[in-house]
Amino acid sequence: MGQLYLVRHGQASFGKANYDELSRLGEQQAYWLGEYFQSLSLNFDRVVTGTLQRQQDTAKHLLRGARQDLPVSTDPGFNEFDFKTVASVYCHAAGIELPSTRHGGKLFFQMLRQAILAWSAGELHASAEDTASCFARQQGLETWPDFNQRVADAMNTIIANEAHENVLVVSSGGAMALAVSQILGCDVEKMIDLNMQTRNTGYHQLFFNQRGYQLSSFNALPHLMREDRLAHLSYT
C-alpha cells in the first residue's frame, strides 16, 4: 500500500491584507516538520500542493528541512474554500457586521461555523453586490457540491495509479477536513469540528490503494509536541 501524508500549511498571515503568505512562524513550523520526517528517514516519492502560495511555500520549507530536493506539482483541488467570501455573504444575508479577526478571531470563527452550515445547505448565494463588496473572487461563490467534488477528485488522483510510494500533499484545514469526512462518512457538523481542530503543519497519515484510503492518524504534531516548542502551536 501507499502512504499519504496530508499536511496543513504553516501559520499564515491571519488578519492581514494578504492572508496567503506564511508568517515567519509558519516557515519555521514547516522546516521543523521536514526535520522530523528526515529523522525518520522518510523519503517522499511525490509532492503535491494546492495552488495557494502558503501551501507551496510550506512544501518548500518542509522539503528543505527534510533535505529532499523534489519537484512539486500543484492541484487546485487541494485549495482551501474561499472562507472570506462565505463569511462575507453569510453576514450580508444575516444583516450583521463581519466580526473582527483581532485577538485570535474567536467571534469570527463562531460566525464561520454558522456560515459553513448555511453554505452546505445551499442557503448562500453571492449576488453581484455581494461579490463586489468583500473579498469575493471573480467567479463568485463556489457551491458546496463543487467543493466536495474537487476535493474528492484531488484525493482520487493520488490513487489513480496504485503504487507503493510515499506521497506528501500540502493543503488547508477545510479541504483536509472534508477529505477525512468523505473517507469516514461524517456529516457537515463533524467536518466543521475536524476543520477547527486542525493545527498548522499538523498532518494526517493515510494508507491507500486503488480501493481507497484508510486513516491512520489525525492532526499529528510530533515536531511541535515538545516543551521548547509548545508556544509555537497555532491554528491560523
BAFI-3210 file (N, C-alpha, C; in Angstrom, 3 decimals, decimal comma, padded with zeros to 6 digits):
// residues 236
n [1|2|3|4|5|6|7|8|9|10|11|12|13|14|15|16|17|18|19|20|21|22|23|24|25|26|27|28|29|30|31|32|33|34|35|36|37|38|39|40|41|42|43|44|45|46|47|48|49|50|51|52|53|54|55|56|57|58|59|60|61|62|63|64|65|66|67|68|69|70|71|72|73|74|75|76|77|78|79|80|81|82|83|84|85|86|87|88|89|90|91|92|93|94|95|96|97|98|99|100|101|102|103|104|105|106|107|108|109|110|111|112|113|114|115|116|117|118|119|120|121|122|123|124|125|126|127|128|129|130|131|132|133|134|135|136|137|138|139|140|141|142|143|144|145|146|147|148|149|150|151|152|153|154|155|156|157|158|159|160|161|162|163|164|165|166|167|168|169|170|171|172|173|174|175|176|177|178|179|180|181|182|183|184|185|186|187|188|189|190|191|192|193|194|195|196|197|198|199|200|201|202|203|204|205|206|207|208|209|210|211|212|213|214|215|216|217|218|219|220|221|222|223|224|225|226|227|228|229|230|231|232|233|234|235|236]
n.u [000,833|000,309|001,426|-000,011|000,789|-000,873|-000,710|-001,301|-000,890|001,706|001,572|-000,259|-000,909|-003,039|-005,671|-004,282|-003,838|-003,063|-003,662|-002,621|000,134|003,011|003,733|006,685|006,776|005,234|006,922|008,980|007,651|007,072|009,655|010,618|008,885|009,757|012,361|011,680|010,515|012,810|014,360|013,160|013,947|012,250|011,387|010,049|008,137|006,480|005,333|002,748|000,879|-001,756|-002,680|-002,238|-000,245|000,683|000,533|002,318|004,719|004,964|005,507|007,990|009,679|009,387|010,502|013,079|013,844|013,666|015,703|015,411|015,247|012,898|010,628|007,701|004,346|001,200|-002,235|-005,301|-007,475|-006,825|-006,922|-007,939|-011,371|-013,102|-013,112|-013,385|-015,190|-017,434|-017,958|-018,425|-020,689|-022,554|-022,771|-023,728|-026,221|-027,417|-027,580|-025,643|-022,602|-019,347|-017,399|-014,539|-011,138|-009,239|-007,319|-007,212|-009,583|-011,965|-014,786|-015,118|-014,657|-016,693|-018,870|-018,181|-018,592|-021,421|-021,823|-020,683|-022,404|-024,766|-023,914|-023,412|-025,987|-027,038|-027,913|-026,632|-026,024|-024,166|-024,645|-024,215|-023,753|-022,849|-020,447|-018,954|-018,512|-016,973|-014,034|-014,604|-013,965|-013,500|-015,060|-017,199|-019,140|-018,118|-019,922|-021,219|-021,499|-019,680|-017,253|-017,032|-016,769|-014,396|-012,441|-012,747|-012,047|-009,364|-008,222|-008,738|-007,120|-004,593|-004,534|-004,893|-003,062|-002,032|000,513|003,398|004,252|005,409|003,574|003,479|001,246|000,394|-002,011|-004,989|-006,871|-009,771|-010,185|-008,748|-010,175|-012,597|-011,823|-011,128|-013,602|-015,120|-013,917|-014,453|-017,183|-018,540|-020,815|-021,756|-021,473|-019,625|-017,499|-016,908|-016,069|-013,717|-012,259|-011,883|-010,158|-007,765|-004,405|-001,738|000,627|-000,016|-000,477|-002,228|-002,035|-002,402|-003,146|-003,200|-004,727|-005,904|-008,488|-009,181|-008,881|-007,341|-007,557|-004,901|-003,657|-004,529|-004,140|-001,483|001,304|004,103|006,519|006,214|005,355|006,867|008,594|009,979|008,764|006,056|004,793|004,689|002,598|-000,209|-003,316|-004,046]
n.v [-001,200|002,329|005,359|008,317|011,520|014,024|017,317|020,245|023,670|025,899|028,428|031,144|034,522|035,584|037,891|039,877|041,997|040,448|037,287|035,001|034,167|032,859|033,309|034,143|032,273|030,265|029,417|028,354|026,295|024,550|023,869|022,533|020,324|019,060|018,397|016,543|014,465|013,793|012,747|010,335|008,993|009,208|009,195|010,923|010,153|011,535|014,912|017,107|020,093|022,469|025,340|027,633|030,212|029,970|027,241|026,175|027,378|026,259|023,580|023,984|024,876|022,712|020,576|021,505|021,301|018,551|017,781|017,082|017,137|017,663|017,696|019,745|019,370|020,912|021,019|022,353|021,293|020,807|023,235|025,662|026,314|029,347|031,025|033,636|034,839|033,188|033,849|036,628|036,753|035,363|037,038|039,360|038,448|037,839|040,277|041,299|042,587|041,831|039,916|040,990|040,003|040,293|039,688|036,887|036,111|034,861|035,383|035,591|032,962|031,603|032,676|031,779|029,026|028,881|030,034|028,170|026,012|027,115|027,545|024,892|023,954|025,126|027,734|030,129|032,681|034,411|037,558|040,058|042,393|041,438|040,126|042,203|043,635|042,480|040,678|038,704|036,413|036,551|034,586|034,276|032,754|029,600|026,556|024,309|021,544|021,604|022,133|019,788|017,936|018,661|018,246|015,504|014,571|015,372|013,826|011,296|011,349|010,953|008,238|007,077|005,675|002,898|002,466|001,556|003,863|006,881|009,702|013,174|015,676|019,027|020,997|022,656|023,525|023,292|021,866|019,550|018,586|018,046|016,017|013,949|013,624|012,667|010,184|008,918|009,106|011,229|013,769|017,211|018,873|017,482|017,564|020,298|020,445|018,902|020,514|022,853|021,900|021,297|021,937|024,228|022,912|020,421|016,942|014,428|010,989|008,569|005,368|003,873|002,310|001,292|000,814|002,634|004,769|004,468|005,831|006,575|008,278|011,410|014,875|015,019|016,152|015,824|017,157|019,533|018,954|019,265|020,489|022,932|023,920|024,200|026,654|027,394|026,262|026,626|027,796|029,241]
n.w [000,000|-000,515|001,131|002,344|003,322|004,555|004,833|006,707|005,805|007,046|009,691|008,545|007,425|009,168|009,469|008,226|005,300|003,129|003,417|002,326|002,705|004,300|007,755|009,683|011,689|010,529|008,465|010,011|011,394|009,264|008,418|010,703|010,701|008,386|009,222|011,172|009,625|008,210|010,255|010,613|008,441|006,281|003,065|000,331|-002,561|-004,249|-004,427|-003,789|-003,959|-003,223|-005,212|-003,823|-002,333|000,319|000,725|-001,184|-000,332|002,184|001,514|000,306|002,456|004,155|002,650|002,515|005,196|005,398|003,807|001,116|-002,333|-004,448|-007,245|-007,255|-007,744|-008,628|-007,628|-007,940|-006,668|-004,045|-002,824|-000,336|000,622|-000,215|002,361|003,206|001,435|001,858|004,540|004,266|002,539|004,063|006,365|005,147|004,215|006,652|007,813|009,555|011,011|009,767|011,868|013,794|013,170|015,008|018,035|018,050|016,811|017,767|017,728|014,999|014,079|015,367|014,035|011,469|011,584|011,565|009,098|007,327|007,698|006,665|004,045|003,200|003,177|000,987|001,192|000,771|-001,493|-003,777|-004,826|-007,424|-006,051|-003,568|-004,307|-005,172|-002,906|-000,794|-000,592|-002,563|-005,228|-008,785|-009,946|-008,256|-005,619|-004,717|-004,978|-002,463|-003,291|-005,458|-004,145|-002,591|-004,696|-006,046|-004,099|-003,623|-006,181|-006,304|-004,263|-005,310|-007,541|-006,500|-005,967|-008,404|-009,952|-008,691|-006,356|-004,458|-002,662|-001,054|-000,495|-000,338|000,474|000,558|001,943|003,041|006,038|005,771|003,336|003,940|006,164|004,940|003,157|004,963|006,172|004,037|003,671|006,103|006,249|007,513|008,818|007,990|010,262|011,821|010,053|010,194|012,867|012,709|010,987|012,539|014,462|013,272|013,235|012,376|010,173|011,135|010,472|008,597|008,437|006,001|004,644|001,407|-001,452|-004,691|-004,013|-002,125|000,810|004,081|007,224|009,325|011,228|012,808|012,552|013,524|015,416|016,026|015,748|017,048|019,563|022,065|024,937|024,502|022,255|022,409|022,568|019,989|018,689|016,572|015,059|012,803]
ca.u [000,000|000,982|001,146|-000,234|000,953|-001,685|-000,194|-001,845|000,141|002,165|000,810|-000,313|-000,976|-004,438|-005,978|-003,539|-004,447|-002,780|-003,594|-001,990|001,589|003,416|004,455|007,980|006,469|004,794|008,109|009,714|006,874|007,257|011,035|010,694|008,219|010,683|013,413|011,116|010,433|014,172|014,837|012,548|014,412|011,063|011,626|008,828|008,219|005,717|004,913|001,661|000,249|-002,715|-002,032|-002,107|001,147|001,030|000,702|003,559|005,857|005,098|006,216|009,388|010,420|009,362|011,479|014,404|014,125|013,795|016,871|014,976|015,089|011,905|009,696|006,398|003,242|000,066|-003,593|-006,216|-008,437|-006,398|-007,035|-008,964|-012,549|-012,958|-013,821|-013,697|-016,431|-018,504|-018,270|-018,973|-022,043|-023,405|-023,034|-024,587|-027,576|-027,949|-027,668|-024,731|-021,260|-018,322|-016,637|-013,120|-010,215|-008,233|-007,326|-007,457|-010,718|-012,937|-016,122|-015,109|-014,775|-018,049|-019,719|-017,829|-019,278|-022,800|-021,758|-020,432|-023,654|-025,682|-023,347|-023,621|-027,423|-027,426|-028,630|-025,847|-025,935|-023,440|-025,122|-023,186|-023,460|-022,033|-019,114|-018,202|-018,338|-015,986|-013,192|-015,018|-013,211|-014,258|-016,031|-018,288|-019,064|-018,101|-021,006|-020,805|-021,251|-018,453|-016,152|-016,946|-016,328|-012,996|-011,596|-012,809|-011,274|-007,944|-007,827|-008,767|-005,974|-003,429|-004,563|-005,273|-002,090|-001,621|001,957|003,907|005,031|005,078|003,127|003,278|000,320|000,203|-003,323|-005,510|-007,726|-011,108|-010,092|-008,300|-011,293|-013,584|-011,287|-011,278|-015,041|-015,562|-013,391|-015,100|-018,632|-019,016|-021,731|-021,158|-021,082|-018,366|-016,456|-016,526|-015,285|-012,391|-011,609|-011,495|-009,128|-006,543|-003,426|-000,764|001,576|-000,493|-000,647|-002,998|-001,380|-003,366|-002,690|-004,117|-004,560|-006,933|-009,812|-009,479|-007,992|-007,531|-006,959|-004,040|-003,508|-005,188|-003,634|-000,266|002,205|005,254|007,615|005,931|004,940|007,999|008,456|010,511|008,048|004,603|004,326|004,637|001,366|-001,122|-004,460|-004,351]
ca.v [000,000|003,607|006,204|009,732|012,459|015,180|018,324|021,605|024,697|026,588|029,616|032,177|035,895|035,802|039,257|040,821|042,249|039,260|036,098|033,900|034,112|032,329|034,117|033,531|031,076|029,248|028,885|027,539|025,083|023,669|023,365|021,548|019,101|018,410|017,791|015,346|013,412|013,381|011,913|009,018|008,509|009,131|009,810|011,056|009,867|012,580|016,054|017,854|021,135|023,304|026,433|028,794|030,493|029,442|025,804|025,927|027,765|025,247|022,449|024,380|024,872|021,339|019,787|021,981|020,665|017,107|017,585|016,383|018,020|017,003|018,590|019,911|019,626|021,585|020,585|023,293|020,567|020,851|024,594|025,938|027,027|030,794|031,284|035,060|035,104|032,502|034,671|037,902|036,570|034,993|038,231|040,253|037,897|037,875|041,664|041,528|043,004|040,804|040,037|041,292|038,879|040,633|038,961|035,474|035,923|033,908|035,673|035,299|031,530|031,219|033,025|030,955|027,737|029,044|030,335|026,917|025,241|027,723|027,285|023,483|023,757|025,828|028,951|031,319|032,978|035,671|038,441|040,965|043,339|040,740|039,825|043,448|044,332|041,926|039,506|037,646|036,196|036,895|033,556|034,243|031,808|028,172|025,839|023,216|020,330|021,758|021,978|018,350|017,187|018,913|017,584|014,071|014,327|015,513|012,639|010,150|011,441|010,396|006,777|006,632|004,659|002,279|002,286|001,529|005,087|007,871|010,926|014,342|016,675|020,188|021,560|023,592|022,882|022,948|020,805|018,345|018,088|017,478|014,748|012,956|013,393|011,808|008,843|008,352|009,224|012,169|014,812|018,536|019,398|016,833|018,116|021,595|020,156|018,471|021,698|023,768|021,285|021,046|022,984|024,500|021,829|019,117|016,076|013,195|009,898|007,636|004,318|003,831|001,553|001,728|000,651|003,796|005,217|004,118|006,859|006,019|009,277|012,684|016,108|014,705|017,301|015,388|018,119|020,670|018,481|019,201|021,615|024,187|024,350|024,232|028,020|027,596|025,674|027,670|027,330|030,070]
ca.w [000,000|-000,454|002,287|002,080|004,433|004,173|005,750|006,628|005,654|008,245|010,067|007,514|007,930|009,515|009,867|007,390|003,991|002,328|004,275|001,618|002,800|005,589|008,729|009,990|012,460|009,592|007,801|010,976|011,626|008,109|008,459|011,786|010,266|007,475|010,036|011,812|008,613|007,898|011,372|010,426|007,133|005,436|001,765|-000,459|-003,988|-004,944|-003,606|-004,431|-003,149|-003,916|-005,947|-002,955|-002,013|001,639|000,593|-001,922|000,497|003,235|000,916|000,084|003,718|004,664|001,907|002,922|006,480|005,174|002,949|-000,089|-003,489|-005,280|-007,945|-006,593|-008,667|-007,999|-007,956|-007,270|-005,847|-002,643|-002,302|000,669|000,155|-000,054|003,615|003,337|000,712|002,591|005,712|003,837|002,012|005,200|007,184|004,365|004,212|008,009|008,255|010,684|010,626|009,761|013,116|013,689|013,305|016,003|019,304|017,822|015,929|018,314|017,212|013,567|013,859|015,774|012,898|010,312|011,732|011,086|007,667|006,599|007,739|005,694|002,721|002,861|002,964|-000,229|001,570|000,463|-002,916|-003,931|-005,884|-007,927|-004,969|-002,580|-004,799|-005,321|-001,642|000,121|-000,728|-003,490|-006,443|-009,977|-010,291|-007,289|-004,512|-005,042|-004,319|-001,592|-004,089|-006,244|-003,192|-002,321|-005,862|-006,396|-003,097|-003,920|-007,398|-005,981|-003,495|-006,218|-008,438|-005,807|-006,001|-009,742|-010,345|-007,430|-006,239|-003,089|-002,597|-000,038|-001,152|000,511|-000,045|001,434|001,650|004,041|007,025|005,303|002,334|004,625|006,972|004,030|002,667|006,026|006,347|002,943|003,923|007,284|006,142|008,537|008,373|007,863|011,569|012,204|009,188|010,760|014,070|012,275|010,434|013,609|015,291|012,514|013,511|011,322|009,899|011,559|009,301|008,646|007,726|005,428|003,743|000,271|-002,685|-005,627|-003,404|-001,299|001,879|005,480|008,080|010,365|012,296|012,509|013,159|014,268|015,562|016,830|015,629|017,934|020,884|022,980|025,856|023,986|021,036|022,610|022,322|018,535|018,153|016,103|014,297|011,635]
c.u [000,869|000,643|001,006|-000,056|000,297|-001,448|-000,933|-000,694|000,548|001,325|000,905|-000,464|-002,419|-004,642|-005,231|-004,239|-004,254|-002,609|-002,707|-000,476|001,946|004,006|005,818|007,776|006,039|005,948|008,871|008,983|007,097|008,659|011,187|010,021|009,109|011,824|012,922|011,025|011,836|014,723|014,285|013,062|013,237|011,320|010,342|009,113|007,508|005,360|003,895|001,177|-000,937|-001,956|-001,823|-000,657|001,553|001,240|002,025|004,790|006,051|005,859|007,698|010,204|010,453|010,428|012,903|014,796|014,358|015,013|016,533|014,720|014,173|011,086|008,356|005,359|002,090|-001,250|-004,547|-007,303|-008,093|-006,427|-008,102|-010,199|-012,381|-013,730|-014,160|-015,000|-017,618|-018,935|-018,951|-020,419|-023,006|-023,762|-023,939|-026,035|-028,229|-028,098|-026,803|-023,372|-020,318|-017,478|-015,156|-012,300|-009,099|-008,389|-007,724|-008,679|-011,767|-014,333|-016,216|-015,336|-016,107|-019,038|-019,461|-018,476|-020,707|-022,825|-021,553|-021,687|-024,653|-025,215|-023,625|-025,086|-027,924|-028,137|-027,873|-025,724|-025,295|-024,002|-023,973|-022,780|-022,546|-020,602|-018,287|-017,805|-017,197|-015,335|-013,468|-014,124|-014,110|-015,329|-017,185|-018,073|-019,127|-019,247|-020,435|-020,593|-019,974|-017,216|-015,939|-016,334|-014,851|-012,048|-011,575|-011,968|-009,773|-007,433|-007,799|-007,593|-004,732|-003,373|-004,893|-004,346|-001,506|-000,118|002,326|004,834|004,557|004,766|002,923|002,328|000,208|-001,080|-003,701|-006,552|-009,079|-011,102|-009,674|-009,425|-012,354|-013,108|-011,457|-012,748|-015,588|-015,116|-014,139|-016,627|-019,243|-019,994|-021,026|-020,698|-019,786|-017,219|-015,979|-015,682|-013,860|-011,591|-011,067|-010,379|-007,792|-005,571|-002,431|000,354|001,217|-000,704|-001,513|-002,225|-002,440|-002,634|-003,692|-003,726|-005,706|-008,349|-010,173|-008,453|-008,372|-006,814|-006,168|-003,843|-004,097|-004,490|-002,389|000,687|003,460|006,405|007,425|005,603|006,158|008,024|008,912|009,798|006,556|004,026|004,173|003,469|000,434|-002,214|-004,692|-003,142]
c.v [001,250|004,338|007,653|010,515|013,760|016,276|019,644|022,602|025,278|027,822|030,666|033,548|036,280|037,227|040,305|040,974|041,055|038,073|035,031|034,031|033,624|033,421|033,466|032,256|029,952|028,608|027,944|026,226|024,073|023,062|022,296|020,233|018,337|017,729|016,507|014,194|012,894|012,472|010,504|008,328|008,292|009,900|009,806|010,777|010,928|013,670|016,852|018,918|021,703|024,419|027,676|028,961|029,894|027,926|025,484|026,280|026,799|024,042|022,773|024,293|023,479|020,492|020,222|021,349|019,170|016,757|016,724|017,410|017,322|018,031|018,607|020,211|020,264|021,024|021,511|022,598|020,581|022,261|024,682|026,511|028,507|031,240|032,757|035,409|034,426|033,343|035,976|037,772|036,204|036,221|039,213|039,770|037,992|039,289|041,962|041,959|041,807|040,952|040,305|040,014|039,193|039,770|037,495|035,156|034,958|034,129|035,368|033,808|030,977|031,518|032,103|029,581|027,825|029,310|029,061|026,049|025,784|027,468|025,845|023,170|024,473|027,138|030,225|031,487|034,353|036,447|039,303|041,961|042,697|040,576|041,082|044,030|043,800|040,682|038,583|037,583|036,441|035,855|033,459|033,153|030,374|027,480|024,722|021,915|020,422|021,594|020,495|017,600|017,408|018,271|016,079|013,736|014,401|014,301|011,410|010,155|010,818|008,884|006,220|005,535|004,056|002,041|002,267|002,724|005,958|009,188|012,004|015,295|017,795|020,890|022,545|022,896|022,434|021,810|019,493|017,737|017,451|016,125|013,647|012,616|012,484|010,367|008,160|008,405|010,139|013,179|016,170|019,076|018,770|017,322|019,456|021,409|019,764|019,654|022,591|023,207|021,121|022,212|023,120|023,465|020,536|018,245|014,869|012,149|008,905|006,585|004,222|002,768|001,979|001,540|001,827|004,028|004,608|005,175|006,200|006,987|010,597|013,807|015,855|015,900|016,920|016,381|019,332|020,239|018,188|020,515|022,933|024,679|024,475|025,607|028,296|026,868|026,793|027,052|028,096|030,285]
c.w [000,000|000,834|001,829|003,364|003,986|005,211|005,578|006,534|007,010|008,534|008,970|008,180|008,197|010,007|009,070|006,037|003,062|003,265|003,655|001,555|004,206|006,473|008,946|010,813|011,527|008,847|008,737|011,260|010,500|008,108|009,520|011,399|009,286|008,212|010,697|010,817|008,264|008,990|011,305|009,164|006,185|004,152|000,946|-001,931|-004,824|-003,950|-004,407|-003,454|-003,922|-004,631|-005,089|-002,511|-000,677|001,607|-000,104|-001,094|001,662|002,710|000,730|001,367|004,340|003,962|002,237|004,249|006,350|004,335|001,732|-001,196|-004,487|-006,046|-007,222|-007,659|-007,914|-008,515|-007,223|-006,462|-004,383|-002,065|-001,216|-000,002|000,483|001,185|003,794|002,627|001,397|003,797|005,313|003,374|003,134|006,035|006,453|004,400|005,581|008,536|009,458|010,144|010,656|011,021|012,858|013,822|014,299|017,246|019,109|016,985|016,439|017,749|015,724|013,335|014,357|014,653|011,721|010,397|011,191|009,579|006,849|006,585|006,725|004,265|002,284|002,589|001,719|000,022|001,236|-001,040|-003,073|-005,110|-006,377|-006,850|-003,944|-003,077|-005,013|-003,975|-000,799|-000,444|-001,916|-004,712|-007,646|-010,287|-009,297|-006,254|-005,027|-004,320|-003,454|-002,385|-004,920|-005,360|-002,884|-003,491|-006,149|-005,387|-003,340|-005,150|-007,118|-005,211|-004,387|-007,182|-007,819|-005,972|-007,389|-010,253|-009,071|-007,428|-004,763|-002,923|-001,454|-000,738|-000,089|-000,195|000,984|001,008|002,753|004,893|006,519|004,305|002,976|005,455|006,100|003,499|003,706|006,244|005,258|003,161|005,054|007,228|007,190|007,947|008,389|009,211|012,043|011,331|009,730|012,014|013,706|011,734|011,545|014,492|014,580|012,666|012,363|011,327|010,616|010,328|009,627|007,853|007,269|004,597|002,599|-000,741|-003,591|-005,080|-002,500|-000,212|003,227|006,318|009,203|011,526|011,836|013,260|014,011|014,260|016,349|016,815|016,533|019,363|021,761|023,742|025,264|022,735|021,228|022,327|020,828|017,889|017,719|015,234|012,994|010,744]
res [m|g|q|l|y|l|v|r|h|g|q|a|s|f|g|k|a|n|y|d|e|l|s|r|l|g|e|q|q|a|y|w|l|g|e|y|f|q|s|l|s|l|n|f|d|r|v|v|t|g|t|l|q|r|q|q|d|t|a|k|h|l|l|r|g|a|r|q|d|l|p|v|s|t|d|p|g|f|n|e|f|d|f|k|t|v|a|s|v|y|c|h|a|a|g|i|e|l|p|s|t|r|h|g|g|k|l|f|f|q|m|l|r|q|a|i|l|a|w|s|a|g|e|l|h|a|s|a|e|d|t|a|s|c|f|a|r|q|q|g|l|e|t|w|p|d|f|n|q|r|v|a|d|a|m|n|t|i|i|a|n|e|a|h|e|n|v|l|v|v|s|s|g|g|a|m|a|l|a|v|s|q|i|l|g|c|d|v|e|k|m|i|d|l|n|m|q|t|r|n|t|g|y|h|q|l|f|f|n|q|r|g|y|q|l|s|s|f|n|a|l|p|h|l|m|r|e|d|r|l|a|h|l|s|y|t]
***
